[in-house]
Amino acid sequence: MTDLSHLARPGTTLSLRVTPNARTADIRAEGDTIRIRVTVPPEKGKANAAVLKALSKALDVPKSRLEIASGATGRNKTLRIL
């Protein structure tokens, strides 16, 4: 798992590119975008929940401090750290 704790400042926004239903879960920082693969399907918010769980672990912050600011139904998302 990639350590992204250096990005965990309140008010920070992160650009995400999410791949749901992947074979393996993975998080990679590529330039200004964080590419995240989750193994759950994109139905009924399951993929978004998995993204928040994985990012809370990588950022070392509680899930309650993470918010999907835009792109909740798409692959490209903007995440805000509260």
N, CA, C and O atoms as CSV, one atom per row, in Angstrom:
chain,resi,resn,atom,element,x,y,z
A,1,MET,N,N,0.851,-1.181,0.000
A,1,MET,CA,C,0.000,0.000,0.000
A,1,MET,C,C,0.894,1.239,0.000
A,1,MET,O,O,1.875,1.311,0.740
A,2,THR,N,N,0.552,2.178,-0.810
A,2,THR,CA,C,1.302,3.419,-0.928
A,2,THR,C,C,1.018,4.328,0.256
A,2,THR,O,O,-0.133,4.480,0.665
A,3,ASP,N,N,2.058,4.930,0.803
A,3,ASP,CA,C,1.907,5.872,1.907
A,3,ASP,C,C,1.702,7.275,1.342
A,3,ASP,O,O,2.598,7.838,0.713
A,4,LEU,N,N,0.527,7.828,1.571
A,4,LEU,CA,C,0.195,9.162,1.089
A,4,LEU,C,C,-0.028,10.131,2.239
A,4,LEU,O,O,-0.653,11.174,2.052
A,5,SER,N,N,0.470,9.807,3.419
A,5,SER,CA,C,0.203,10.619,4.602
A,5,SER,C,C,0.722,12.048,4.474
A,5,SER,O,O,0.235,12.940,5.169
A,6,HIS,N,N,1.700,12.282,3.602
A,6,HIS,CA,C,2.210,13.644,3.408
A,6,HIS,C,C,1.182,14.554,2.728
A,6,HIS,O,O,1.341,15.775,2.737
A,7,LEU,N,N,0.132,13.975,2.141
A,7,LEU,CA,C,-0.925,14.757,1.492
A,7,LEU,C,C,-2.096,15.066,2.421
A,7,LEU,O,O,-3.008,15.799,2.040
A,8,ALA,N,N,-2.082,14.524,3.618
A,8,ALA,CA,C,-3.231,14.593,4.522
A,8,ALA,C,C,-3.285,15.891,5.318
A,8,ALA,O,O,-3.105,15.886,6.535
A,9,ARG,N,N,-3.530,16.997,4.633
A,9,ARG,CA,C,-3.718,18.281,5.306
A,9,ARG,C,C,-5.160,18.736,5.111
A,9,ARG,O,O,-5.697,18.601,4.012
A,10,PRO,N,N,-5.795,19.267,6.145
A,10,PRO,CA,C,-7.171,19.744,5.992
A,10,PRO,C,C,-7.280,20.769,4.863
A,10,PRO,O,O,-6.443,21.662,4.730
A,11,GLY,N,N,-8.321,20.619,4.062
A,11,GLY,CA,C,-8.553,21.529,2.954
A,11,GLY,C,C,-7.927,21.087,1.644
A,11,GLY,O,O,-8.180,21.700,0.606
A,12,THR,N,N,-7.119,20.041,1.668
A,12,THR,CA,C,-6.476,19.542,0.455
A,12,THR,C,C,-7.500,18.836,-0.422
A,12,THR,O,O,-8.361,18.112,0.078
A,13,THR,N,N,-7.406,19.047,-1.729
A,13,THR,CA,C,-8.228,18.303,-2.675
A,13,THR,C,C,-7.309,17.428,-3.517
A,13,THR,O,O,-6.223,17.848,-3.917
A,14,LEU,N,N,-7.757,16.220,-3.775
A,14,LEU,CA,C,-6.984,15.256,-4.539
A,14,LEU,C,C,-7.781,14.812,-5.757
A,14,LEU,O,O,-8.987,14.585,-5.664
A,15,SER,N,N,-7.119,14.688,-6.887
A,15,SER,CA,C,-7.744,14.154,-8.099
A,15,SER,C,C,-7.526,12.655,-8.125
A,15,SER,O,O,-6.403,12.176,-7.969
A,16,LEU,N,N,-8.618,11.910,-8.324
A,16,LEU,CA,C,-8.557,10.454,-8.325
A,16,LEU,C,C,-9.017,9.911,-9.668
A,16,LEU,O,O,-9.890,10.485,-10.319
A,17,ARG,N,N,-8.429,8.816,-10.066
A,17,ARG,CA,C,-8.901,8.032,-11.209
A,17,ARG,C,C,-9.151,6.638,-10.655
A,17,ARG,O,O,-8.210,5.944,-10.269
A,18,VAL,N,N,-10.409,6.224,-10.615
A,18,VAL,CA,C,-10.799,4.982,-9.954
A,18,VAL,C,C,-11.111,3.899,-10.987
A,18,VAL,O,O,-11.783,4.147,-11.988
A,19,THR,N,N,-10.610,2.704,-10.722
A,19,THR,CA,C,-10.943,1.531,-11.530
A,19,THR,C,C,-11.636,0.537,-10.607
A,19,THR,O,O,-10.984,-0.116,-9.792
A,20,PRO,N,N,-12.967,0.419,-10.736
A,20,PRO,CA,C,-13.688,-0.559,-9.913
A,20,PRO,C,C,-13.586,-1.947,-10.538
A,20,PRO,O,O,-13.215,-2.087,-11.704
A,21,ASN,N,N,-13.917,-2.965,-9.757
A,21,ASN,CA,C,-13.968,-4.339,-10.244
A,21,ASN,C,C,-12.612,-4.831,-10.750
A,21,ASN,O,O,-12.557,-5.658,-11.660
A,22,ALA,N,N,-11.534,-4.339,-10.180
A,22,ALA,CA,C,-10.189,-4.746,-10.588
A,22,ALA,C,C,-9.837,-6.094,-9.957
A,22,ALA,O,O,-10.452,-6.506,-8.973
A,23,ARG,N,N,-8.856,-6.766,-10.523
A,23,ARG,CA,C,-8.420,-8.043,-9.946
A,23,ARG,C,C,-7.749,-7.858,-8.595
A,23,ARG,O,O,-7.953,-8.645,-7.672
A,24,THR,N,N,-6.940,-6.798,-8.492
A,24,THR,CA,C,-6.246,-6.523,-7.232
A,24,THR,C,C,-6.437,-5.061,-6.859
A,24,THR,O,O,-6.579,-4.198,-7.725
A,25,ALA,N,N,-6.439,-4.798,-5.569
A,25,ALA,CA,C,-6.549,-3.425,-5.081
A,25,ALA,C,C,-5.165,-2.793,-5.080
A,25,ALA,O,O,-4.174,-3.442,-4.742
A,26,ASP,N,N,-5.107,-1.512,-5.464
A,26,ASP,CA,C,-3.823,-0.837,-5.581
A,26,ASP,C,C,-4.044,0.670,-5.546
A,26,ASP,O,O,-5.075,1.168,-5.996
A,27,ILE,N,N,-3.065,1.386,-5.009
A,27,ILE,CA,C,-3.072,2.853,-5.027
A,27,ILE,C,C,-1.716,3.309,-5.524
A,27,ILE,O,O,-0.680,2.879,-5.016
A,28,ARG,N,N,-1.727,4.195,-6.532
A,28,ARG,CA,C,-0.475,4.742,-7.068
A,28,ARG,C,C,-0.644,6.233,-7.303
A,28,ARG,O,O,-1.685,6.680,-7.784
A,29,ALA,N,N,0.368,6.988,-6.967
A,29,ALA,CA,C,0.390,8.413,-7.278
A,29,ALA,C,C,1.100,8.571,-8.618
A,29,ALA,O,O,2.252,8.164,-8.770
A,30,GLU,N,N,0.402,9.167,-9.591
A,30,GLU,CA,C,0.977,9.405,-10.911
A,30,GLU,C,C,0.823,10.884,-11.222
A,30,GLU,O,O,-0.233,11.327,-11.675
A,31,GLY,N,N,1.874,11.637,-10.979
A,31,GLY,CA,C,1.810,13.081,-11.190
A,31,GLY,C,C,0.856,13.709,-10.191
A,31,GLY,O,O,0.994,13.516,-8.983
A,32,ASP,N,N,-0.113,14.462,-10.697
A,32,ASP,CA,C,-1.093,15.123,-9.831
A,32,ASP,C,C,-2.313,14.259,-9.557
A,32,ASP,O,O,-3.216,14.678,-8.832
A,33,THR,N,N,-2.353,13.070,-10.121
A,33,THR,CA,C,-3.512,12.195,-9.990
A,33,THR,C,C,-3.144,10.952,-9.188
A,33,THR,O,O,-2.043,10.415,-9.302
A,34,ILE,N,N,-4.095,10.516,-8.380
A,34,ILE,CA,C,-3.925,9.270,-7.649
A,34,ILE,C,C,-4.797,8.230,-8.340
A,34,ILE,O,O,-6.013,8.393,-8.441
A,35,ARG,N,N,-4.168,7.167,-8.810
A,35,ARG,CA,C,-4.885,6.072,-9.456
A,35,ARG,C,C,-5.158,5.014,-8.397
A,35,ARG,O,O,-4.245,4.536,-7.724
A,36,ILE,N,N,-6.427,4.659,-8.263
A,36,ILE,CA,C,-6.810,3.682,-7.255
A,36,ILE,C,C,-7.664,2.603,-7.901
A,36,ILE,O,O,-8.616,2.890,-8.627
A,37,ARG,N,N,-7.305,1.357,-7.623
A,37,ARG,CA,C,-8.062,0.213,-8.121
A,37,ARG,C,C,-8.675,-0.494,-6.922
A,37,ARG,O,O,-7.995,-0.774,-5.935
A,38,VAL,N,N,-9.965,-0.778,-7.022
A,38,VAL,CA,C,-10.670,-1.507,-5.961
A,38,VAL,C,C,-11.303,-2.749,-6.564
A,38,VAL,O,O,-11.609,-2.781,-7.756
A,39,THR,N,N,-11.495,-3.756,-5.753
A,39,THR,CA,C,-11.979,-5.042,-6.251
A,39,THR,C,C,-13.501,-5.177,-6.248
A,39,THR,O,O,-14.032,-6.179,-6.726
A,40,VAL,N,N,-14.197,-4.192,-5.721
A,40,VAL,CA,C,-15.658,-4.274,-5.641
A,40,VAL,C,C,-16.300,-3.620,-6.863
A,40,VAL,O,O,-15.706,-2.735,-7.479
A,41,PRO,N,N,-17.517,-4.056,-7.216
A,41,PRO,CA,C,-18.192,-3.484,-8.378
A,41,PRO,C,C,-18.764,-2.098,-8.070
A,41,PRO,O,O,-18.995,-1.759,-6.910
A,42,PRO,N,N,-18.987,-1.308,-9.114
A,42,PRO,CA,C,-19.513,0.053,-8.910
A,42,PRO,C,C,-21.037,0.077,-8.811
A,42,PRO,O,O,-21.711,0.673,-9.652
A,43,GLU,N,N,-21.565,-0.562,-7.799
A,43,GLU,CA,C,-23.017,-0.575,-7.638
A,43,GLU,C,C,-23.399,-0.179,-6.221
A,43,GLU,O,O,-22.803,-0.633,-5.244
A,44,LYS,N,N,-24.398,0.671,-6.134
A,44,LYS,CA,C,-24.945,1.123,-4.846
A,44,LYS,C,C,-23.893,1.720,-3.913
A,44,LYS,O,O,-23.994,1.578,-2.695
A,45,GLY,N,N,-22.883,2.388,-4.479
A,45,GLY,CA,C,-21.883,3.070,-3.664
A,45,GLY,C,C,-20.818,2.186,-3.064
A,45,GLY,O,O,-20.012,2.659,-2.263
A,46,LYS,N,N,-20.787,0.907,-3.427
A,46,LYS,CA,C,-19.802,-0.007,-2.848
A,46,LYS,C,C,-18.378,0.378,-3.231
A,46,LYS,O,O,-17.476,0.328,-2.394
A,47,ALA,N,N,-18.170,0.762,-4.486
A,47,ALA,CA,C,-16.824,1.145,-4.930
A,47,ALA,C,C,-16.379,2.423,-4.225
A,47,ALA,O,O,-15.224,2.526,-3.811
A,48,ASN,N,N,-17.274,3.397,-4.083
A,48,ASN,CA,C,-16.913,4.636,-3.381
A,48,ASN,C,C,-16.544,4.354,-1.927
A,48,ASN,O,O,-15.605,4.948,-1.397
A,49,ALA,N,N,-17.270,3.463,-1.291
A,49,ALA,CA,C,-16.957,3.101,0.096
A,49,ALA,C,C,-15.581,2.442,0.177
A,49,ALA,O,O,-14.819,2.709,1.106
A,50,ALA,N,N,-15.260,1.582,-0.791
A,50,ALA,CA,C,-13.955,0.930,-0.809
A,50,ALA,C,C,-12.839,1.939,-1.066
A,50,ALA,O,O,-11.752,1.826,-0.500
A,51,VAL,N,N,-13.109,2.926,-1.922
A,51,VAL,CA,C,-12.126,3.978,-2.199
A,51,VAL,C,C,-11.843,4.774,-0.932
A,51,VAL,O,O,-10.684,5.020,-0.597
A,52,LEU,N,N,-12.890,5.173,-0.233
A,52,LEU,CA,C,-12.708,5.943,1.001
A,52,LEU,C,C,-11.968,5.135,2.064
A,52,LEU,O,O,-11.127,5.675,2.782
A,53,LYS,N,N,-12.278,3.850,2.165
A,53,LYS,CA,C,-11.610,3.002,3.146
A,53,LYS,C,C,-10.116,2.869,2.825
A,53,LYS,O,O,-9.273,2.997,3.713
A,54,ALA,N,N,-9.799,2.614,1.559
A,54,ALA,CA,C,-8.399,2.452,1.159
A,54,ALA,C,C,-7.626,3.754,1.315
A,54,ALA,O,O,-6.487,3.747,1.782
A,55,LEU,N,N,-8.237,4.871,0.928
A,55,LEU,CA,C,-7.545,6.151,1.042
A,55,LEU,C,C,-7.382,6.590,2.488
A,55,LEU,O,O,-6.388,7.232,2.829
A,56,SER,N,N,-8.342,6.253,3.345
A,56,SER,CA,C,-8.178,6.616,4.754
A,56,SER,C,C,-6.984,5.880,5.351
A,56,SER,O,O,-6.280,6.422,6.202
A,57,LYS,N,N,-6.757,4.658,4.911
A,57,LYS,CA,C,-5.605,3.895,5.380
A,57,LYS,C,C,-4.307,4.468,4.799
A,57,LYS,O,O,-3.318,4.608,5.518
A,58,ALA,N,N,-4.307,4.799,3.500
A,58,ALA,CA,C,-3.095,5.319,2.849
A,58,ALA,C,C,-2.741,6.721,3.347
A,58,ALA,O,O,-1.564,7.065,3.457
A,59,LEU,N,N,-3.762,7.526,3.648
A,59,LEU,CA,C,-3.535,8.895,4.123
A,59,LEU,C,C,-3.359,8.952,5.639
A,59,LEU,O,O,-2.919,9.965,6.182
A,60,ASP,N,N,-3.705,7.860,6.316
A,60,ASP,CA,C,-3.644,7.770,7.773
A,60,ASP,C,C,-4.544,8.808,8.440
A,60,ASP,O,O,-4.140,9.502,9.372
A,61,VAL,N,N,-5.779,8.895,7.933
A,61,VAL,CA,C,-6.807,9.767,8.508
A,61,VAL,C,C,-8.097,8.952,8.625
A,61,VAL,O,O,-8.276,7.981,7.890
A,62,PRO,N,N,-8.991,9.330,9.530
A,62,PRO,CA,C,-10.269,8.626,9.624
A,62,PRO,C,C,-11.139,8.881,8.386
A,62,PRO,O,O,-11.047,9.933,7.753
A,63,LYS,N,N,-11.981,7.900,8.056
A,63,LYS,CA,C,-12.873,8.044,6.891
A,63,LYS,C,C,-13.787,9.251,7.030
A,63,LYS,O,O,-14.198,9.833,6.026
A,64,SER,N,N,-14.105,9.632,8.246
A,64,SER,CA,C,-15.008,10.763,8.473
A,64,SER,C,C,-14.393,12.083,8.008
A,64,SER,O,O,-15.117,13.063,7.831
A,65,ARG,N,N,-13.076,12.132,7.805
A,65,ARG,CA,C,-12.416,13.352,7.322
A,65,ARG,C,C,-12.293,13.385,5.805
A,65,ARG,O,O,-11.738,14.337,5.257
A,66,LEU,N,N,-12.798,12.367,5.118
A,66,LEU,CA,C,-12.721,12.309,3.662
A,66,LEU,C,C,-14.105,12.507,3.054
A,66,LEU,O,O,-15.103,11.992,3.558
A,67,GLU,N,N,-14.141,13.260,1.969
A,67,GLU,CA,C,-15.410,13.552,1.305
A,67,GLU,C,C,-15.190,13.551,-0.207
A,67,GLU,O,O,-14.247,14.164,-0.706
A,68,ILE,N,N,-16.070,12.857,-0.929
A,68,ILE,CA,C,-16.009,12.917,-2.387
A,68,ILE,C,C,-16.712,14.201,-2.800
A,68,ILE,O,O,-17.934,14.317,-2.702
A,69,ALA,N,N,-15.918,15.168,-3.266
A,69,ALA,CA,C,-16.447,16.488,-3.597
A,69,ALA,C,C,-17.157,16.486,-4.949
A,69,ALA,O,O,-18.155,17.184,-5.126
A,70,SER,N,N,-16.649,15.707,-5.899
A,70,SER,CA,C,-17.307,15.615,-7.205
A,70,SER,C,C,-16.947,14.289,-7.854
A,70,SER,O,O,-15.926,13.678,-7.538
A,71,GLY,N,N,-17.808,13.856,-8.769
A,71,GLY,CA,C,-17.555,12.634,-9.513
A,71,GLY,C,C,-17.979,11.366,-8.812
A,71,GLY,O,O,-17.399,10.307,-9.053
A,72,ALA,N,N,-18.971,11.446,-7.953
A,72,ALA,CA,C,-19.386,10.276,-7.179
A,72,ALA,C,C,-19.838,9.114,-8.062
A,72,ALA,O,O,-19.732,7.960,-7.646
A,73,THR,N,N,-20.336,9.386,-9.263
A,73,THR,CA,C,-20.814,8.315,-10.131
A,73,THR,C,C,-19.886,8.041,-11.308
A,73,THR,O,O,-20.212,7.226,-12.171
A,74,GLY,N,N,-18.747,8.701,-11.358
A,74,GLY,CA,C,-17.813,8.500,-12.466
A,74,GLY,C,C,-16.478,7.945,-11.995
A,74,GLY,O,O,-16.262,7.737,-10.801
A,75,ARG,N,N,-15.589,7.710,-12.947
A,75,ARG,CA,C,-14.261,7.199,-12.619
A,75,ARG,C,C,-13.323,8.306,-12.125
A,75,ARG,O,O,-12.443,8.060,-11.301
A,76,ASN,N,N,-13.516,9.508,-12.630
A,76,ASN,CA,C,-12.702,10.645,-12.201
A,76,ASN,C,C,-13.406,11.332,-11.042
A,76,ASN,O,O,-14.548,11.773,-11.168
A,77,LYS,N,N,-12.717,11.416,-9.920
A,77,LYS,CA,C,-13.306,11.976,-8.712
A,77,LYS,C,C,-12.391,13.041,-8.124
A,77,LYS,O,O,-11.183,13.054,-8.361
A,78,THR,N,N,-12.995,13.923,-7.359
A,78,THR,CA,C,-12.232,14.886,-6.569
A,78,THR,C,C,-12.536,14.592,-5.108
A,78,THR,O,O,-13.697,14.567,-4.698
A,79,LEU,N,N,-11.496,14.370,-4.336
A,79,LEU,CA,C,-11.633,14.047,-2.926
A,79,LEU,C,C,-11.151,15.231,-2.100
A,79,LEU,O,O,-10.102,15.809,-2.388
A,80,ARG,N,N,-11.914,15.590,-1.078
A,80,ARG,CA,C,-11.531,16.687,-0.185
A,80,ARG,C,C,-11.245,16.119,1.188
A,80,ARG,O,O,-11.988,15.283,1.701
A,81,ILE,N,N,-10.149,16.588,1.777
A,81,ILE,CA,C,-9.807,16.192,3.144
A,81,ILE,C,C,-10.311,17.279,4.075
A,81,ILE,O,O,-9.934,18.443,3.941
A,82,LEU,N,N,-11.156,16.903,5.011
A,82,LEU,CA,C,-11.757,17.859,5.944
A,82,LEU,C,C,-10.884,18.052,7.157
A,82,LEU,O,O,-11.232,18.823,8.051
